[in-house]
Amino acid sequence: MERNEFPFSKENYILMAISVVLIILGFILMAGPATTDAGFEPDIFSTRRIVIAPFVCFIGFVSMMFAILYKKRG
């Protein structure tokens, strides 16, 4: 490896940025009102918060691993 060569290429950083956006989007989808002592909030069991949001975060983390390991052919 040359002295001035970076470990990641431009494509790696773009893929990492997309992965970070997916992870943040997943956490935003999980956000919502919480159950308090004053009353029960049934929205904590919504499909968006217990199925879709964790799946989006998982895809974000998997794509981050891919972005780190990605090496341009050629």
C-alpha positions in Angstrom: 0.0 0.0 0.0 1.3 3.4 -0.9 1.9 6.0 1.8 -0.8 8.4 0.5 -3.4 5.8 -0.2 -6.6 5.9 1.9 -8.2 2.8 3.3 -11.6 3.7 1.9 -12.6 5.0 -1.5 -15.3 7.6 -2.3 -17.8 4.8 -2.9 -17.2 3.4 0.6 -17.9 6.8 2.2 -21.1 7.2 0.1 -22.3 3.8 1.1 -21.5 4.5 4.7 -23.5 7.7 4.6 -26.5 5.9 3.2 -26.2 3.3 5.9 -26.1 6.0 8.7 -29.2 7.6 7.2 -31.0 4.2 7.3 -30.0 3.7 10.9 -31.2 7.1 11.9 -34.4 6.7 10.0 -35.0 3.4 11.9 -34.6 5.1 15.2 -36.9 8.0 14.2 -39.5 5.4 13.2 -39.2 3.8 16.7 -39.8 7.2 18.4 -43.2 8.0 19.7 -45.2 8.6 22.8 -44.5 6.4 25.8 -46.7 4.8 28.3 -46.8 6.8 31.6 -48.4 6.4 35.0 -51.2 8.7 33.7 -52.3 6.2 31.0 -51.5 3.4 28.7 -50.3 4.3 25.1 -51.3 1.4 22.7 -49.1 2.9 20.0 -46.1 1.2 21.6 -47.3 -2.0 20.0 -47.8 -0.6 16.5 -46.4 -2.4 13.5 -44.2 0.6 12.6 -42.5 0.6 16.0 -42.0 -3.2 16.6 -41.5 -4.5 13.0 -40.7 -1.9 10.4 -38.3 0.3 12.5 -36.0 -2.5 13.7 -35.9 -4.0 10.2 -34.8 -0.6 8.8 -32.1 -0.4 11.5 -31.0 -4.0 10.8 -30.7 -3.2 7.0 -28.7 -0.1 7.9 -26.2 -2.1 10.1 -25.8 -4.8 7.5 -25.3 -2.2 4.7 -22.7 -0.6 6.9 -20.7 -3.8 7.1 -21.0 -4.1 3.3 -19.8 -0.5 2.9 -16.8 -1.1 5.1 -15.8 -4.3 3.3 -16.6 -3.1 -0.3 -13.7 -3.0 -2.6 -13.9 -1.7 -6.1 -13.0 -4.4 -8.7 -10.4 -3.6 -11.3 
